[in-house]
Amino acid sequence: MNIQEAIEYVLYLKKYPVNYKREKLDDLFELLTRLRKCEIMNTELNRENV
């Protein structure tokens, strides 16, 4: 599972009643979103360095 798939899964879980605490899903979504932004920036930097 890549970062984008994990983000989509968290969004899916937030739509339905789950056993997880809602705050934990919100925190996980924020963390994955930040990680995805870093991944995108890293990809762009790598393209510039080639």
Biopython code that builds the backbone (N, CA, C, O; Angstrom):
import numpy as np
from Bio.PDB.StructureBuilder import StructureBuilder

atoms = [
    (1, "MET", "N", (0.857, -1.178, 0.000)),
    (1, "MET", "CA", (0.000, 0.000, 0.000)),
    (1, "MET", "C", (0.898, 1.235, 0.000)),
    (1, "MET", "O", (1.783, 1.373, 0.844)),
    (2, "ASN", "N", (0.658, 2.124, -0.955)),
    (2, "ASN", "CA", (1.440, 3.351, -0.983)),
    (2, "ASN", "C", (0.729, 4.445, -0.185)),
    (2, "ASN", "O", (-0.363, 4.227, 0.341)),
    (3, "ILE", "N", (1.344, 5.606, -0.101)),
    (3, "ILE", "CA", (0.809, 6.689, 0.724)),
    (3, "ILE", "C", (-0.567, 7.123, 0.237)),
    (3, "ILE", "O", (-1.478, 7.312, 1.043)),
    (4, "GLN", "N", (-0.727, 7.283, -1.074)),
    (4, "GLN", "CA", (-2.016, 7.726, -1.620)),
    (4, "GLN", "C", (-3.119, 6.715, -1.307)),
    (4, "GLN", "O", (-4.239, 7.103, -0.976)),
    (5, "GLU", "N", (-2.810, 5.431, -1.410)),
    (5, "GLU", "CA", (-3.794, 4.395, -1.084)),
    (5, "GLU", "C", (-4.157, 4.437, 0.399)),
    (5, "GLU", "O", (-5.315, 4.235, 0.763)),
    (6, "ALA", "N", (-3.171, 4.697, 1.249)),
    (6, "ALA", "CA", (-3.431, 4.792, 2.682)),
    (6, "ALA", "C", (-4.342, 5.976, 2.989)),
    (6, "ALA", "O", (-5.241, 5.871, 3.824)),
    (7, "ILE", "N", (-4.111, 7.106, 2.315)),
    (7, "ILE", "CA", (-4.961, 8.283, 2.504)),
    (7, "ILE", "C", (-6.399, 7.947, 2.101)),
    (7, "ILE", "O", (-7.342, 8.271, 2.823)),
    (8, "GLU", "N", (-6.562, 7.303, 0.959)),
    (8, "GLU", "CA", (-7.898, 6.934, 0.490)),
    (8, "GLU", "C", (-8.575, 5.971, 1.459)),
    (8, "GLU", "O", (-9.784, 6.058, 1.671)),
    (9, "TYR", "N", (-7.813, 5.059, 2.046)),
    (9, "TYR", "CA", (-8.377, 4.106, 3.003)),
    (9, "TYR", "C", (-8.846, 4.814, 4.271)),
    (9, "TYR", "O", (-9.909, 4.494, 4.803)),
    (10, "VAL", "N", (-8.062, 5.772, 4.755)),
    (10, "VAL", "CA", (-8.460, 6.531, 5.946)),
    (10, "VAL", "C", (-9.740, 7.314, 5.654)),
    (10, "VAL", "O", (-10.644, 7.357, 6.488)),
    (11, "LEU", "N", (-9.820, 7.928, 4.480)),
    (11, "LEU", "CA", (-11.037, 8.650, 4.103)),
    (11, "LEU", "C", (-12.230, 7.694, 4.048)),
    (11, "LEU", "O", (-13.335, 8.051, 4.457)),
    (12, "TYR", "N", (-12.006, 6.495, 3.550)),
    (12, "TYR", "CA", (-13.061, 5.477, 3.512)),
    (12, "TYR", "C", (-13.516, 5.129, 4.933)),
    (12, "TYR", "O", (-14.715, 5.061, 5.204)),
    (13, "LEU", "N", (-12.565, 4.911, 5.829)),
    (13, "LEU", "CA", (-12.907, 4.553, 7.208)),
    (13, "LEU", "C", (-13.681, 5.664, 7.906)),
    (13, "LEU", "O", (-14.558, 5.391, 8.725)),
    (14, "LYS", "N", (-13.358, 6.921, 7.585)),
    (14, "LYS", "CA", (-14.035, 8.043, 8.230)),
    (14, "LYS", "C", (-15.505, 8.138, 7.822)),
    (14, "LYS", "O", (-16.300, 8.757, 8.529)),
    (15, "LYS", "N", (-15.877, 7.531, 6.688)),
    (15, "LYS", "CA", (-17.266, 7.585, 6.219)),
    (15, "LYS", "C", (-18.176, 6.617, 6.969)),
    (15, "LYS", "O", (-19.389, 6.821, 7.018)),
    (16, "TYR", "N", (-17.608, 5.576, 7.548)),
    (16, "TYR", "CA", (-18.402, 4.509, 8.131)),
    (16, "TYR", "C", (-18.094, 4.367, 9.617)),
    (16, "TYR", "O", (-17.004, 4.720, 10.066)),
    (17, "PRO", "N", (-19.058, 3.848, 10.382)),
    (17, "PRO", "CA", (-18.783, 3.596, 11.805)),
    (17, "PRO", "C", (-17.673, 2.551, 11.940)),
    (17, "PRO", "O", (-17.765, 1.447, 11.402)),
    (18, "VAL", "N", (-16.656, 2.919, 12.651)),
    (18, "VAL", "CA", (-15.535, 2.003, 12.858)),
    (18, "VAL", "C", (-15.185, 1.984, 14.333)),
    (18, "VAL", "O", (-15.660, 2.817, 15.105)),
    (19, "ASN", "N", (-14.367, 1.046, 14.712)),
    (19, "ASN", "CA", (-13.974, 0.922, 16.109)),
    (19, "ASN", "C", (-12.897, 1.920, 16.503)),
    (19, "ASN", "O", (-12.637, 2.131, 17.688)),
    (20, "TYR", "N", (-12.267, 2.539, 15.493)),
    (20, "TYR", "CA", (-11.202, 3.489, 15.780)),
    (20, "TYR", "C", (-11.788, 4.788, 16.307)),
    (20, "TYR", "O", (-12.910, 5.164, 15.968)),
    (21, "LYS", "N", (-11.013, 5.464, 17.140)),
    (21, "LYS", "CA", (-11.432, 6.789, 17.594)),
    (21, "LYS", "C", (-11.299, 7.768, 16.444)),
    (21, "LYS", "O", (-10.304, 7.750, 15.720)),
    (22, "ARG", "N", (-12.278, 8.607, 16.277)),
    (22, "ARG", "CA", (-12.308, 9.567, 15.167)),
    (22, "ARG", "C", (-11.071, 10.465, 15.190)),
    (22, "ARG", "O", (-10.523, 10.781, 14.134)),
    (23, "GLU", "N", (-10.624, 10.881, 16.379)),
    (23, "GLU", "CA", (-9.450, 11.758, 16.468)),
    (23, "GLU", "C", (-8.207, 11.064, 15.919)),
    (23, "GLU", "O", (-7.367, 11.693, 15.274)),
    (24, "LYS", "N", (-8.101, 9.781, 16.178)),
    (24, "LYS", "CA", (-6.933, 9.045, 15.683)),
    (24, "LYS", "C", (-6.939, 8.994, 14.159)),
    (24, "LYS", "O", (-5.884, 9.100, 13.533)),
    (25, "LEU", "N", (-8.113, 8.833, 13.559)),
    (25, "LEU", "CA", (-8.200, 8.844, 12.099)),
    (25, "LEU", "C", (-7.843, 10.217, 11.553)),
    (25, "LEU", "O", (-7.171, 10.324, 10.527)),
    (26, "ASP", "N", (-8.294, 11.273, 12.236)),
    (26, "ASP", "CA", (-7.954, 12.630, 11.803)),
    (26, "ASP", "C", (-6.447, 12.852, 11.864)),
    (26, "ASP", "O", (-5.859, 13.418, 10.943)),
    (27, "ASP", "N", (-5.823, 12.402, 12.961)),
    (27, "ASP", "CA", (-4.371, 12.542, 13.108)),
    (27, "ASP", "C", (-3.631, 11.743, 12.037)),
    (27, "ASP", "O", (-2.657, 12.222, 11.458)),
    (28, "LEU", "N", (-4.094, 10.537, 11.783)),
    (28, "LEU", "CA", (-3.464, 9.694, 10.769)),
    (28, "LEU", "C", (-3.608, 10.318, 9.388)),
    (28, "LEU", "O", (-2.663, 10.298, 8.599)),
    (29, "PHE", "N", (-4.778, 10.873, 9.087)),
    (29, "PHE", "CA", (-4.998, 11.530, 7.801)),
    (29, "PHE", "C", (-4.053, 12.716, 7.639)),
    (29, "PHE", "O", (-3.465, 12.904, 6.573)),
    (30, "GLU", "N", (-3.906, 13.518, 8.697)),
    (30, "GLU", "CA", (-3.008, 14.679, 8.635)),
    (30, "GLU", "C", (-1.563, 14.230, 8.403)),
    (30, "GLU", "O", (-0.852, 14.815, 7.585)),
    (31, "LEU", "N", (-1.139, 13.209, 9.112)),
    (31, "LEU", "CA", (0.222, 12.698, 8.967)),
    (31, "LEU", "C", (0.472, 12.156, 7.554)),
    (31, "LEU", "O", (1.504, 12.443, 6.947)),
    (32, "LEU", "N", (-0.471, 11.378, 7.043)),
    (32, "LEU", "CA", (-0.316, 10.831, 5.692)),
    (32, "LEU", "C", (-0.322, 11.928, 4.639)),
    (32, "LEU", "O", (0.410, 11.847, 3.654)),
    (33, "THR", "N", (-1.144, 12.953, 4.840)),
    (33, "THR", "CA", (-1.193, 14.068, 3.895)),
    (33, "THR", "C", (0.141, 14.800, 3.861)),
    (33, "THR", "O", (0.634, 15.146, 2.788)),
    (34, "ARG", "N", (0.727, 15.035, 5.030)),
    (34, "ARG", "CA", (2.045, 15.686, 5.085)),
    (34, "ARG", "C", (3.105, 14.825, 4.410)),
    (34, "ARG", "O", (3.951, 15.325, 3.667)),
    (35, "LEU", "N", (3.046, 13.530, 4.678)),
    (35, "LEU", "CA", (4.008, 12.606, 4.078)),
    (35, "LEU", "C", (3.872, 12.591, 2.561)),
    (35, "LEU", "O", (4.875, 12.549, 1.850)),
    (36, "ARG", "N", (2.650, 12.627, 2.064)),
    (36, "ARG", "CA", (2.409, 12.652, 0.613)),
    (36, "ARG", "C", (2.974, 13.926, -0.006)),
    (36, "ARG", "O", (3.566, 13.879, -1.084)),
    (37, "LYS", "N", (2.796, 15.074, 0.672)),
    (37, "LYS", "CA", (3.346, 16.337, 0.167)),
    (37, "LYS", "C", (4.869, 16.255, 0.088)),
    (37, "LYS", "O", (5.470, 16.736, -0.873)),
    (38, "CYS", "N", (5.489, 15.649, 1.096)),
    (38, "CYS", "CA", (6.945, 15.484, 1.085)),
    (38, "CYS", "C", (7.371, 14.578, -0.062)),
    (38, "CYS", "O", (8.376, 14.838, -0.723)),
    (39, "GLU", "N", (6.610, 13.518, -0.298)),
    (39, "GLU", "CA", (6.913, 12.594, -1.391)),
    (39, "GLU", "C", (6.834, 13.320, -2.736)),
    (39, "GLU", "O", (7.691, 13.122, -3.597)),
    (40, "ILE", "N", (5.818, 14.153, -2.918)),
    (40, "ILE", "CA", (5.656, 14.907, -4.168)),
    (40, "ILE", "C", (6.807, 15.892, -4.341)),
    (40, "ILE", "O", (7.374, 15.995, -5.429)),
    (41, "MET", "N", (7.160, 16.622, -3.274)),
    (41, "MET", "CA", (8.261, 17.586, -3.365)),
    (41, "MET", "C", (9.572, 16.875, -3.673)),
    (41, "MET", "O", (10.377, 17.375, -4.458)),
    (42, "ASN", "N", (9.794, 15.718, -3.066)),
    (42, "ASN", "CA", (11.014, 14.950, -3.310)),
    (42, "ASN", "C", (11.086, 14.506, -4.767)),
    (42, "ASN", "O", (12.149, 14.564, -5.385)),
    (43, "THR", "N", (9.970, 14.067, -5.309)),
    (43, "THR", "CA", (9.925, 13.656, -6.718)),
    (43, "THR", "C", (10.262, 14.828, -7.624)),
    (43, "THR", "O", (11.012, 14.675, -8.588)),
    (44, "GLU", "N", (9.710, 15.999, -7.320)),
    (44, "GLU", "CA", (9.982, 17.189, -8.130)),
    (44, "GLU", "C", (11.451, 17.591, -8.045)),
    (44, "GLU", "O", (12.051, 17.967, -9.051)),
    (45, "LEU", "N", (12.031, 17.514, -6.850)),
    (45, "LEU", "CA", (13.448, 17.849, -6.690)),
    (45, "LEU", "C", (14.328, 16.867, -7.454)),
    (45, "LEU", "O", (15.326, 17.262, -8.057)),
    (46, "ASN", "N", (13.965, 15.603, -7.429)),
    (46, "ASN", "CA", (14.737, 14.594, -8.162)),
    (46, "ASN", "C", (14.695, 14.854, -9.661)),
    (46, "ASN", "O", (15.691, 14.648, -10.354)),
    (47, "ARG", "N", (13.563, 15.301, -10.160)),
    (47, "ARG", "CA", (13.452, 15.613, -11.591)),
    (47, "ARG", "C", (14.357, 16.783, -11.963)),
    (47, "ARG", "O", (14.970, 16.786, -13.030)),
    (48, "GLU", "N", (14.436, 17.774, -11.081)),
    (48, "GLU", "CA", (15.271, 18.945, -11.349)),
    (48, "GLU", "C", (16.751, 18.584, -11.337)),
    (48, "GLU", "O", (17.542, 19.195, -12.055)),
    (49, "ASN", "N", (17.129, 17.611, -10.541)),
    (49, "ASN", "CA", (18.534, 17.232, -10.410)),
    (49, "ASN", "C", (19.010, 16.314, -11.524)),
    (49, "ASN", "O", (20.209, 16.057, -11.641)),
    (50, "VAL", "N", (18.110, 15.824, -12.330)),
    (50, "VAL", "CA", (18.504, 14.896, -13.410)),
    (50, "VAL", "C", (18.954, 15.653, -14.622)),
    (50, "VAL", "O", (19.322, 15.046, -15.628)),
]
sb = StructureBuilder()
sb.init_structure("model")
sb.init_model(0)
sb.init_chain("A")
sb.init_seg("    ")
for serial, (resi, resn, name, xyz) in enumerate(atoms, 1):
    if name == "N":
        sb.init_residue(resn, " ", resi, " ")
    sb.init_atom(name, np.array(xyz, "f"), 0.0, 1.0, " ", f" {name:<3s}", serial, name[0])
structure = sb.get_structure()
